[in-house]
């Protein structure tokens, strides 16, 4: 697949937006991911993603896509790959989140704009704006 020049900036926007969700997902034992994926209990994976994202995004914004993969062998650390979808007003993002022992990364598969513009920078700005609007703002009052 040929990567578009604007794909990297969009991946960075998505990675930044879901950073806190990824922290929550990393609290789950890797053995649970491996079991759910190998046994094809994708509803359980879906519940994990939904629970991790509900503190940071409006309901239904981030959800499991077609499932995931667990890469496990005797010689290295496990690698978990989850197919995820961001459903935003006017934009849907299909991407993969890869989590390893020390890092996480995002690879964008496809971005669908309801009314795409000719300028990719305008579309990228829209993605950034609607992602920001979908975040739940937490304000704490002291005293």
Helices and strands as residue ranges (DSSP letters): H 7-17, H 19-25, H 30-38, H 42-53, E 62-71, E 79-88, E 91-99, E 104-113, H 120-134
